[in-house]
Amino acid sequence: MLSKRFCRIAGNWTKVLKRSNENIKTTLNLVQSMILLAEKGDAEREDIGCGILYGIIRDAAYKIKKLAESEREAHVKKGKWP
């Protein structure tokens, strides 16, 4: 049985770009969207509650971004990042 890291393409078993790398890329795109939303929401807020909400979103985005970048670096060091 072949590892989950391989799939059949055009009749050949080929190593696929690791799904975990794609998930990290998606995460980094998501946090960029979260940061933009937090900035926009904070600029357009109508009350303190909204400010708290967008502050939490911004804080969470930067924490997630830091973790995702650390994981990406770990994959690079292991030679598992294209």
Sequence and secondary structure as in RCSB ss.txt:
>XXXX:A:sequence
MLSKRFCRIAGNWTKVLKRSNENIKTTLNLVQSMILLAEKGDAEREDIGCGILYGIIRDAAYKIKKLAESEREAH
VKKGKWP
>XXXX:A:secstr
   TTEEEETTEEEE   HHHHHHHHHHHHHHHHHHHHHHHHHT  SHHHHHHHHHHHHHHHHHHHHHHHHHHHH
HHTT   
